[in-house]
Amino acid sequence: MQHTTRLLFMAGSAREASFNKRPARLAHDVAEANGIAATWADIGDYPMPIYDGDLEARDGPPDNARKLKALFEVHDGIFLACPEYDASITPLLKNTIDWIGRVKEDNGGPSTVFKTRVFAIGSAPPRAPGGRRGLVAQRPPPRPDCRAPHARARPRRPGSARPDCRSTRRRRLRR
């Protein structure tokens, strides 16, 4: 039986006019137009309380964390377009990741959804260099003892210059 690749597209901002919803939606539309099973999810449709260990101990993870984790589980790849907030990721995305990571597997073990999916991250800042520091903050730390998000990252630094990128062309023009 042939496996169909399924991709999930999201923005790390719930704001209606978010610059980052545009490329995520565009990527979703391009994937669909090319016959790839694609799903768009709006992070604002999954409201959750701010993570609190006491709240988790009393009530467990919120239903929306379970729903979003289940959505992640049925997709092979997840694209997150996220703005930079004070050199980091959005508090909404951080909170969402924290809650999803707390949803136990069916066997009672810790969540593995961040280990078993391919993640792509991007940013669409309204001006340079916005977004770059947020992308670095989204990558998992190299420490093996760090719990979340457990995703594997490509070793290439986000925003690094390549011969076809705009910053390299600008440097050539200045010479």
Secondary structure, DSSP 8 states (H G I E B T S, - for coil): -----EEEEEES---TT-TTHHHHHHHHHHHHHTT-EEEE--GGGS------HHHHHHH-S-HHHHHHHHHHHT-SEEEEE---BTTB--HHHHHHHHHHHHS--TTS----TTTSSEEEEE---SSTTTTHHHHHHHS--S-TT--S------SS-TT---TTSHHHHHHHHH-
